[in-house]
Structures are given as structure tokens and as C-alpha cells.
Amino acid sequence: MFQVKIFVFKGSTTSTCLLFVYPGVFYLKLNREDLLSPQKLGACALVIFGICVGLLSLILIIFNWINQ
């Protein structure tokens, strides 16, 4: 049962980083436009959204572990 909990934790954190955080960070790092350009603002929003989703997922997993 402990291995399942580890896989759930690992999957939730890894998937949000791969889907939301990393693409936005890579775009911000590789693009040379102004920070206030629409594309960079969208990348910043994607990173912030990904961090929020990751934290929410992590909090829900921890509450689920506590309540079991």
C-alpha cells in the first residue's frame, strides 16, 4: 500500500511539472522577447497555473492519506 502512495505522489508532481511548469519555464528561458510581450505573459501564467495545480494536487493527496 505504501508503494501505491509513493506512485500517486510522484505521478501528481511529475505530471503537473511536465504539462504546465516546464514548457513555460523553457519558453521564458529560450525566448528573447520583452517580459511584457503577450507570449511571455502567457508563459508566466502557465507556470503560475501549473504551480497552483501541483500544490492543490499535493494538498489533496496528503489530506487523503490522513483521512484513510
C-alpha positions as protocol buffer text, in pm:
chain_id: "A"
residue {
  index: 1
  type: MET
  ca { x: 0 y: 0 z: 0 }
}
residue {
  index: 2
  type: PHE
  ca { x: 291 y: 233 z: 73 }
}
residue {
  index: 3
  type: GLN
  ca { x: 424 y: 190 z: -282 }
}
residue {
  index: 4
  type: VAL
  ca { x: 90 y: 299 z: -425 }
}
residue {
  index: 5
  type: LYS
  ca { x: 103 y: 617 z: -217 }
}
residue {
  index: 6
  type: ILE
  ca { x: 453 y: 693 z: -343 }
}
residue {
  index: 7
  type: PHE
  ca { x: 345 y: 642 z: -705 }
}
residue {
  index: 8
  type: VAL
  ca { x: 44 y: 869 z: -657 }
}
residue {
  index: 9
  type: PHE
  ca { x: 264 y: 1141 z: -506 }
}
residue {
  index: 10
  type: LYS
  ca { x: 529 y: 1102 z: -773 }
}
residue {
  index: 11
  type: GLY
  ca { x: 275 y: 1098 z: -1056 }
}
residue {
  index: 12
  type: SER
  ca { x: 91 y: 1407 z: -943 }
}
residue {
  index: 13
  type: THR
  ca { x: 403 y: 1618 z: -902 }
}
residue {
  index: 14
  type: THR
  ca { x: 574 y: 1494 z: -1217 }
}
residue {
  index: 15
  type: SER
  ca { x: 271 y: 1530 z: -1442 }
}
residue {
  index: 16
  type: THR
  ca { x: 199 y: 1888 z: -1343 }
}
residue {
  index: 17
  type: CYS
  ca { x: 564 y: 1982 z: -1396 }
}
residue {
  index: 18
  type: LEU
  ca { x: 577 y: 1812 z: -1737 }
}
residue {
  index: 19
  type: LEU
  ca { x: 246 y: 1954 z: -1859 }
}
residue {
  index: 20
  type: PHE
  ca { x: 244 y: 2307 z: -1718 }
}
residue {
  index: 21
  type: VAL
  ca { x: 560 y: 2427 z: -1548 }
}
residue {
  index: 22
  type: TYR
  ca { x: 846 y: 2305 z: -1769 }
}
residue {
  index: 23
  type: PRO
  ca { x: 708 y: 2428 z: -2106 }
}
residue {
  index: 24
  type: GLY
  ca { x: 650 y: 2776 z: -1965 }
}
residue {
  index: 25
  type: VAL
  ca { x: 992 y: 2791 z: -1798 }
}
residue {
  index: 26
  type: PHE
  ca { x: 1166 y: 2667 z: -2114 }
}
residue {
  index: 27
  type: TYR
  ca { x: 985 y: 2926 z: -2325 }
}
residue {
  index: 28
  type: LEU
  ca { x: 1079 y: 3204 z: -2084 }
}
residue {
  index: 29
  type: LYS
  ca { x: 1441 y: 3090 z: -2083 }
}
residue {
  index: 30
  type: LEU
  ca { x: 1481 y: 3043 z: -2459 }
}
residue {
  index: 31
  type: ASN
  ca { x: 1284 y: 3340 z: -2593 }
}
residue {
  index: 32
  type: ARG
  ca { x: 1449 y: 3681 z: -2609 }
}
residue {
  index: 33
  type: GLU
  ca { x: 1136 y: 3897 z: -2621 }
}
residue {
  index: 34
  type: ASP
  ca { x: 1036 y: 4158 z: -2363 }
}
residue {
  index: 35
  type: LEU
  ca { x: 889 y: 4022 z: -2042 }
}
residue {
  index: 36
  type: LEU
  ca { x: 570 y: 4217 z: -2111 }
}
residue {
  index: 37
  type: SER
  ca { x: 508 y: 4057 z: -2450 }
}
residue {
  index: 38
  type: PRO
  ca { x: 184 y: 3858 z: -2476 }
}
residue {
  index: 39
  type: GLN
  ca { x: 370 y: 3532 z: -2534 }
}
residue {
  index: 40
  type: LYS
  ca { x: 587 y: 3570 z: -2226 }
}
residue {
  index: 41
  type: LEU
  ca { x: 292 y: 3676 z: -2014 }
}
residue {
  index: 42
  type: GLY
  ca { x: 112 y: 3362 z: -2128 }
}
residue {
  index: 43
  type: ALA
  ca { x: 415 y: 3152 z: -2037 }
}
residue {
  index: 44
  type: CYS
  ca { x: 426 y: 3317 z: -1692 }
}
residue {
  index: 45
  type: ALA
  ca { x: 56 y: 3245 z: -1646 }
}
residue {
  index: 46
  type: LEU
  ca { x: 115 y: 2882 z: -1746 }
}
residue {
  index: 47
  type: VAL
  ca { x: 394 y: 2846 z: -1488 }
}
residue {
  index: 48
  type: ILE
  ca { x: 185 y: 3005 z: -1212 }
}
residue {
  index: 49
  type: PHE
  ca { x: -117 y: 2791 z: -1300 }
}
residue {
  index: 50
  type: GLY
  ca { x: 99 y: 2478 z: -1302 }
}
residue {
  index: 51
  type: ILE
  ca { x: 243 y: 2555 z: -960 }
}
residue {
  index: 52
  type: CYS
  ca { x: -107 y: 2616 z: -821 }
}
residue {
  index: 53
  type: VAL
  ca { x: -240 y: 2291 z: -969 }
}
residue {
  index: 54
  type: GLY
  ca { x: 61 y: 2099 z: -838 }
}
residue {
  index: 55
  type: LEU
  ca { x: 21 y: 2238 z: -487 }
}
residue {
  index: 56
  type: LEU
  ca { x: -353 y: 2170 z: -489 }
}
residue {
  index: 57
  type: SER
  ca { x: -291 y: 1814 z: -604 }
}
residue {
  index: 58
  type: LEU
  ca { x: -28 y: 1762 z: -335 }
}
residue {
  index: 59
  type: ILE
  ca { x: -256 y: 1901 z: -63 }
}
residue {
  index: 60
  type: LEU
  ca { x: -544 y: 1678 z: -171 }
}
residue {
  index: 61
  type: ILE
  ca { x: -320 y: 1372 z: -171 }
}
residue {
  index: 62
  type: ILE
  ca { x: -192 y: 1449 z: 179 }
}
residue {
  index: 63
  type: PHE
  ca { x: -547 y: 1502 z: 310 }
}
residue {
  index: 64
  type: ASN
  ca { x: -649 y: 1174 z: 150 }
}
residue {
  index: 65
  type: TRP
  ca { x: -359 y: 996 z: 326 }
}
residue {
  index: 66
  type: ILE
  ca { x: -456 y: 1149 z: 661 }
}
residue {
  index: 67
  type: ASN
  ca { x: -823 y: 1052 z: 628 }
}
residue {
  index: 68
  type: GLN
  ca { x: -753 y: 688 z: 537 }
}
